[in-house]
Amino acid sequence: MALIVQKFGGTSVGSVERIEQVAAKVKKFRDNGDDIVVVVSAMSGETNRLIDLAKQINDQPVARELDVMVSTGEQVTIALLAMALIKIGVPAVSYTGSQVRILTDSAHTKARILQIDSQQIHKELKAGRVVVVAGFQGVDEAGNITTLGRGGSDTTGVALAAALKADECQIYTDVDGVYTTDPRVVAKAQRLDKITFEEMLEMASLGSKVLQIRAVEFAGKYSVPLRVLHSFQEGPGTLITLDEEESMEQPIISGIAFNRDEAKLTIRGVPDTPGVAFKILGPISSANVEVDMIVQNVAHDNTTDFTFTVHRNDYHNALQVLEGIARDMGAREVIGDVDIAKVSIVGVGMRSHAGVASRMFEALAKENINIQMISTSEIKVSVVIEEKYLELAVRALHTAFELDAPAGKGE
């Protein structure tokens, strides 16, 4: 008998029919003798609908009131799922975030969980009920409803699993696990049976959309075994765990992540003096622009060229700030490029294998793909390339690191 926390996203509960399918799935686990806590999102599209309503009143809604409003989406879903479970003979009870007492800070629309009171949930489980909890929401010390930001239901699920000391947290979504790369780009991409928290965190931060970064961080911090599963297909999914030992005997690279939402900025001919990086990046940071990769090249004339990447949505804002910096510092010019993409290889196996980066560069060179920037960490190598070569690069690397599924095994 295990205690399992199951989280179902918006598409999984997007209609009454799908909610009834979720109820049937939950019943199977409970019939096996497991204690089940279910965390659900709002029905697909509902949160956007509520935000649009708010913006018809005010383009910049007061954050506290917006939280009160959007949290109602999950309240509808928990009640419907509890009803569906009761209908098929499964005792169930629904709870909002405030009723469970998911205590957060007061940062409305992006609150962080501080503490969870698990006493009430344990009491309901002991009474034989399935507990259905609203994801994405909590309450602050003053009793105000708060929300955790987009994708917050994953975080709720993991946080509840940690607080309850659950045996596993299962994240149900519209894919049947974590793949070596996006199957829409590489037809031979394989589902991974297991991946470490560290690798999953890198994959999520580098563009993989399967799990929210905060949820993976939380799971790693509290050692909560995470499993990614398909909502309406049977299968083992992918287990995300602390265990590296078995992974070390697997391929060196676990996956290839990529991100199209990149832009590059370069300021040329800046005087090469101490503090130059801060003089450039300080104002960029003050403009609330997050910088990703950075390269600095010093020329023979005691000037430096400074290049960095930002999210494409921040490009015009960053360009405007950088042009002001260039005038103040007497730089030669500022140039930008939005037609770039970032491709990354990720794997804990890199720790015990030499030559991984050179193998990556060789694979790209064979396809005549020029590398513009390089960034490395202990378990990842990222490169910036022209966006038009992105899919070619991903396919080439997938083959070079022997990640292609054998014939007949492609998902």
ROLOZA-423241 format. One record per residue (C-alpha): x, y, z. Coordinates in Angstrom, 3 decimals. Example, Ala and Ser with C-alpha at 12.3 -4.5 7.8 and 13.67 -1.06 7.14 Angstrom:
% residues 2
REC         xx         yy         zz
REC     12.300     -4.500      7.800
REC     13.670     -1.060      7.140
//
This chain:
% residues 411
REC         xx         yy         zz
REC      0.000      0.000      0.000
REC      1.489      3.309     -1.106
REC      0.657      6.977     -0.709
REC      0.601      8.528     -4.168
REC      0.036     12.147     -5.184
REC     -1.346     12.425     -8.716
REC     -1.456     15.709    -10.622
REC     -3.640     16.212    -13.707
REC     -3.195     19.269    -15.933
REC     -5.757     21.372    -17.775
REC     -6.034     19.216    -20.916
REC     -6.507     16.123    -18.725
REC     -9.572     17.730    -17.099
REC    -10.677     19.778    -20.102
REC    -14.227     18.405    -20.218
REC    -16.693     16.507    -18.035
REC    -15.952     13.366    -20.074
REC    -12.220     13.696    -19.399
REC    -12.822     14.373    -15.704
REC    -14.787     11.112    -15.582
REC    -11.872      9.328    -17.275
REC     -9.515     10.741    -14.631
REC    -11.886      9.502    -11.913
REC    -11.792      5.996    -13.430
REC     -7.974      6.069    -13.439
REC     -7.861      7.210     -9.801
REC    -10.294      4.422     -8.864
REC     -7.920      1.785    -10.286
REC     -5.132      2.937     -7.982
REC     -7.423      3.084     -4.989
REC     -8.780     -0.385     -5.754
REC     -5.162     -1.587     -5.520
REC     -5.126     -0.365     -1.923
REC     -3.186      2.869     -2.443
REC     -3.964      6.121     -0.651
REC     -4.492      8.806     -3.290
REC     -4.268     12.585     -3.208
REC     -5.184     14.244     -6.525
REC     -4.065     17.735     -7.524
REC     -5.831     19.321    -10.499
REC     -5.477     22.400    -12.662
REC     -8.326     24.487    -14.029
REC    -10.053     23.089    -17.122
REC     -8.070     23.764    -20.289
REC     -8.392     27.429    -21.360
REC    -10.266     28.499    -18.225
REC     -7.438     30.490    -16.622
REC     -6.908     32.430    -19.869
REC    -10.658     33.111    -20.058
REC    -10.673     34.514    -16.528
REC     -7.613     36.685    -17.147
REC     -9.222     38.054    -20.331
REC    -12.339     38.954    -18.343
REC    -10.233     40.813    -15.788
REC     -8.414     42.722    -18.523
REC    -11.731     43.895    -19.948
REC    -12.081     45.820    -16.694
REC     -8.451     46.880    -16.367
REC     -5.375     46.208    -18.529
REC     -3.333     45.926    -15.331
REC     -5.640     44.226    -12.806
REC     -4.812     44.548     -9.116
REC     -2.805     41.390     -8.386
REC     -4.724     40.478     -5.217
REC     -8.077     40.597     -7.005
REC     -6.701     38.722    -10.002
REC     -5.638     35.879     -7.674
REC     -9.133     35.777     -6.141
REC    -10.578     35.488     -9.625
REC     -8.285     32.993    -11.369
REC     -8.241     30.630     -8.379
REC    -11.906     29.855     -9.055
REC    -10.906     27.799    -12.102
REC     -9.376     25.070     -9.945
REC    -12.298     25.257     -7.507
REC    -14.654     24.152    -10.287
REC    -12.391     21.235    -11.251
REC    -11.886     19.837     -7.743
REC    -15.657     19.808     -7.113
REC    -16.389     18.101    -10.454
REC    -13.710     15.455     -9.906
REC    -14.909     14.756     -6.351
REC    -18.450     14.373     -7.725
REC    -17.231     12.027    -10.468
REC    -15.381      9.861     -7.937
REC    -18.375      9.678     -5.588
REC    -20.583      8.730     -8.544
REC    -18.456      5.607     -9.213
REC    -18.397      4.597     -5.563
REC    -15.121      6.197     -4.449
REC    -15.422      8.319     -1.281
REC    -13.832     11.684     -2.088
REC    -13.602     15.220     -0.752
REC    -12.356     18.419     -2.378
REC    -10.164     21.095     -0.808
REC     -9.019     24.512     -1.996
REC     -5.455     25.607     -1.292
REC     -6.585     27.738      1.627
REC     -8.613     24.889      3.154
REC     -5.597     22.584      3.084
REC     -3.619     25.519      4.417
REC     -0.980     25.708      1.725
REC      0.762     28.706      3.283
REC      2.596     31.013      0.852
REC      4.281     34.394      0.897
REC      2.245     37.420     -0.217
REC      3.691     37.788     -3.728
REC      0.375     37.713     -5.592
REC      0.345     35.918     -8.989
REC      3.805     34.398     -8.277
REC      3.681     33.284     -4.640
REC      6.082     30.723     -3.173
REC      5.026     27.937     -0.830
REC      6.304     28.312      2.731
REC      4.539     25.492      4.560
REC      1.779     22.895      4.166
REC     -0.437     21.633      6.976
REC     -0.819     17.926      6.104
REC     -2.912     17.049      9.179
REC     -6.333     17.432      7.512
REC     -5.331     15.419      4.451
REC     -3.973     12.564      6.600
REC     -7.252     12.585      8.548
REC     -9.293     12.277      5.321
REC     -7.042      9.514      3.963
REC     -7.389      7.605      7.218
REC    -11.168      7.871      6.822
REC    -10.826      6.155      3.433
REC    -11.359      9.150      1.161
REC     -9.533     10.306     -1.940
REC     -8.519     13.923     -1.341
REC     -8.815     16.262     -4.332
REC     -6.788     19.458     -3.928
REC     -6.801     22.619     -6.056
REC     -3.414     23.190     -7.649
REC     -1.820     26.560     -8.357
REC     -3.135     28.271     -5.221
REC     -2.535     28.903     -1.545
REC     -3.124     31.452      1.179
REC     -0.868     33.971      2.919
REC     -0.625     34.729      6.644
REC     -3.344     37.380      6.329
REC     -5.769     34.888      4.744
REC     -5.489     36.320      1.219
REC     -5.819     33.885     -1.679
REC     -2.546     33.631     -3.604
REC     -1.537     31.864     -6.814
REC      1.821     30.298     -7.672
REC      2.226     31.485    -11.260
REC      1.722     29.590    -14.509
REC      2.415     25.878    -14.148
REC      1.959     26.184    -10.392
REC     -0.146     23.030    -10.179
REC      2.978     20.917    -10.787
REC      4.601     22.697     -7.849
REC      1.514     22.096     -5.674
REC      1.645     18.390     -6.488
REC      5.327     18.037     -5.631
REC      5.030     20.179     -2.486
REC      2.097     18.079     -1.222
REC      4.044     14.893     -1.962
REC      6.964     16.255      0.078
REC      4.742     17.350      2.984
REC      2.876     14.026      3.047
REC      6.075     11.995      2.553
REC      4.395     10.312     -0.411
REC      5.968      7.299     -2.087
REC      5.653      8.948     -5.505
REC      4.350     12.060     -7.220
REC      2.826     11.292    -10.605
REC      2.471     14.116    -13.119
REC     -0.109     13.241    -15.783
REC      0.162     15.183    -19.015
REC     -0.374     14.871    -22.781
REC      2.927     13.019    -23.366
REC      3.852      9.544    -22.112
REC      7.148     10.564    -20.540
REC     10.353     12.523    -21.044
REC     11.991     11.979    -24.421
REC     15.591     12.236    -25.587
REC     14.390     15.234    -27.592
REC     11.156     16.551    -29.106
REC      9.657     13.671    -31.175
REC      8.155     16.256    -33.524
REC     11.707     17.185    -34.563
REC     13.367     13.767    -34.359
REC     11.078     10.870    -35.255
REC     13.532      8.415    -33.657
REC     13.442     10.135    -30.253
REC     13.111      7.629    -27.408
REC     11.202      7.799    -24.154
REC     13.579      7.684    -21.205
REC     12.782      5.142    -18.476
REC     14.695      7.202    -15.925
REC     16.410     10.587    -15.685
REC     18.036     12.396    -12.758
REC     16.629     15.560    -11.165
REC     19.776     17.372    -12.262
REC     19.340     16.369    -15.901
REC     15.605     17.153    -15.846
REC     16.310     20.578    -14.340
REC     18.755     21.346    -17.146
REC     16.321     20.042    -19.780
REC     13.468     22.143    -18.341
REC     15.585     25.312    -18.141
REC     16.897     24.785    -21.684
REC     13.529     24.547    -23.389
REC     11.934     21.166    -22.594
REC      8.297     21.959    -21.731
REC      7.354     18.653    -20.057
REC      7.748     19.898    -16.454
REC      7.925     23.265    -14.732
REC     11.387     24.178    -13.436
REC     10.077     25.060     -9.962
REC      8.434     21.657     -9.599
REC     11.663     19.843    -10.525
REC     13.659     22.030     -8.102
REC     11.193     21.265     -5.316
REC     11.249     17.531     -6.040
REC     15.052     17.460     -6.027
REC     15.298     19.472     -2.800
REC     12.936     17.159     -0.911
REC     13.885     13.922     -2.735
REC     10.355     13.312     -4.033
REC     10.336     10.607     -6.750
REC      8.583     12.111     -9.765
REC      6.997     10.162    -12.595
REC      5.736     11.686    -15.854
REC      2.830      9.723    -17.362
REC      0.234     10.078    -20.122
REC     -3.231     10.964    -18.849
REC     -5.107      8.552    -21.116
REC     -2.557      5.945    -22.213
REC     -1.143      3.136    -20.133
REC      2.618      2.909    -19.741
REC      5.495      3.213    -17.248
REC      6.293      6.843    -18.112
REC      9.603      8.366    -17.010
REC     10.881      8.290    -13.422
REC     12.824     11.348    -12.263
REC     15.064     10.453     -9.359
REC     18.225     11.284     -7.406
REC     19.795      7.955     -8.382
REC     22.692      8.444    -10.807
REC     24.360      5.058    -10.577
REC     22.347      3.283    -13.245
REC     22.362      6.386    -15.424
REC     26.177      6.357    -15.491
REC     26.041      3.098    -17.467
REC     23.506      4.536    -19.902
REC     24.453      6.707    -22.907
REC     26.677      9.671    -22.022
REC     23.963     12.078    -23.134
REC     20.405     11.686    -21.823
REC     18.763     14.296    -23.993
REC     18.984     17.202    -26.391
REC     17.106     20.389    -25.542
REC     16.631     23.430    -27.733
REC     15.135     26.887    -27.528
REC     14.009     29.056    -30.402
REC     13.165     32.046    -28.180
REC     16.693     33.474    -28.194
REC     18.168     36.768    -29.378
REC     21.775     37.955    -29.455
REC     23.199     41.428    -28.806
REC     26.764     42.655    -29.325
REC     28.392     45.928    -28.281
REC     31.671     46.484    -30.178
REC     34.690     48.597    -29.435
REC     34.141     49.116    -25.715
REC     37.241     50.357    -23.800
REC     38.829     47.323    -22.108
REC     38.866     48.573    -18.522
REC     38.028     46.974    -15.157
REC     34.289     46.833    -14.506
REC     33.286     46.887    -18.172
REC     31.019     43.832    -17.795
REC     29.104     45.462    -14.951
REC     28.796     48.752    -16.856
REC     27.081     46.819    -19.658
REC     25.064     44.221    -17.764
REC     24.141     46.380    -14.749
REC     21.710     48.573    -16.730
REC     20.437     45.502    -18.608
REC     19.627     43.850    -15.281
REC     18.016     47.040    -13.974
REC     15.713     46.943    -17.010
REC     14.526     43.525    -15.736
REC     16.103     41.685    -18.667
REC     17.563     38.258    -17.899
REC     20.859     37.462    -19.623
REC     21.715     33.899    -20.621
REC     25.025     33.268    -22.434
REC     27.939     35.756    -22.430
REC     31.096     35.983    -24.566
REC     33.783     38.682    -24.326
REC     36.609     39.119    -26.851
REC     39.522     41.517    -26.283
REC     41.074     43.153    -29.378
REC     44.645     44.397    -29.918
REC     43.601     48.049    -29.664
REC     42.633     47.744    -25.970
REC     38.922     47.500    -26.767
REC     36.555     44.601    -26.232
REC     33.533     43.164    -28.008
REC     30.853     41.986    -25.586
REC     28.112     39.579    -26.732
REC     25.203     38.160    -24.744
REC     21.861     36.454    -25.352
REC     18.407     37.306    -23.977
REC     14.887     35.980    -24.415
REC     13.509     37.130    -27.755
REC     10.649     38.968    -26.031
REC     13.245     41.154    -24.268
REC     15.262     41.907    -27.397
REC     13.937     45.390    -28.263
REC     14.048     46.552    -24.650
REC     17.630     45.275    -24.253
REC     18.687     46.805    -27.597
REC     17.407     50.216    -26.553
REC     19.276     50.039    -23.224
REC     22.458     48.817    -24.929
REC     22.405     51.675    -27.446
REC     22.326     54.123    -24.537
REC     25.257     52.319    -22.891
REC     27.202     52.453    -26.172
REC     26.794     56.241    -26.377
REC     27.925     56.687    -22.781
REC     30.963     54.408    -23.175
REC     32.010     55.589    -26.639
REC     31.576     52.139    -28.201
REC     31.856     51.676    -31.970
REC     28.488     50.019    -32.621
REC     25.681     47.824    -31.345
REC     24.376     44.957    -33.444
REC     21.626     42.419    -32.798
REC     20.323     39.156    -34.204
REC     16.957     37.491    -33.537
REC     17.476     34.635    -36.024
REC     19.374     32.395    -33.609
REC     18.572     29.324    -31.517
REC     20.233     27.470    -28.662
REC     20.894     23.732    -28.778
REC     22.098     21.843    -25.706
REC     23.245     18.321    -24.898
REC     22.548     17.165    -21.328
REC     23.782     14.146    -19.380
REC     25.333     13.199    -16.045
REC     27.522     10.799    -18.033
REC     29.629     13.805    -19.071
REC     31.241     13.728    -15.622
REC     33.004     10.467    -16.418
REC     33.639     10.846    -20.145
REC     36.135     13.092    -21.940
REC     35.677     14.543    -25.411
REC     31.917     15.087    -25.246
REC     32.098     18.726    -26.403
REC     34.456     17.927    -29.283
REC     32.103     15.151    -30.405
REC     29.266     17.684    -30.421
REC     31.311     20.208    -32.418
REC     32.384     17.532    -34.911
REC     28.769     16.500    -35.541
REC     27.783     20.118    -36.226
REC     30.851     20.722    -38.422
REC     29.924     17.719    -40.596
REC     26.596     19.446    -41.319
REC     28.421     22.740    -42.018
REC     26.673     24.437    -39.063
REC     28.600     27.370    -37.614
REC     28.774     27.764    -33.833
REC     28.405     31.381    -32.687
REC     28.609     30.968    -28.899
REC     29.412     28.161    -26.461
REC     28.444     27.648    -22.816
REC     29.261     24.649    -20.620
REC     28.489     23.249    -17.186
REC     29.339     19.942    -15.528
REC     26.484     18.098    -17.252
REC     25.636     20.277    -20.249
REC     27.075     21.928    -23.359
REC     25.039     24.633    -25.121
REC     25.721     26.313    -28.453
REC     24.110     29.202    -30.293
REC     23.566     28.649    -34.025
REC     21.500     30.146    -36.837
REC     17.845     29.282    -36.254
REC     17.393     27.879    -39.762
REC     19.801     25.043    -38.884
REC     18.127     24.159    -35.584
REC     16.281     20.984    -36.579
REC     19.202     19.733    -38.670
REC     21.501     20.262    -35.671
REC     19.195     18.413    -33.260
REC     18.856     15.441    -35.614
REC     22.623     15.303    -36.228
REC     23.423     15.380    -32.515
REC     20.732     12.821    -31.709
REC     22.387     10.402    -34.140
REC     25.969     11.292    -33.151
REC     25.307     10.475    -29.486
REC     23.523      7.220    -30.386
REC     20.133      8.294    -29.045
REC     18.113      7.187    -32.101
REC     15.593      4.451    -31.376
REC     16.372      1.071    -32.969
REC     14.252      0.143    -35.982
REC     10.698     -0.594    -34.899
REC     11.139      0.999    -31.494
REC     10.411      4.631    -32.400
REC      7.549      6.099    -30.396
//
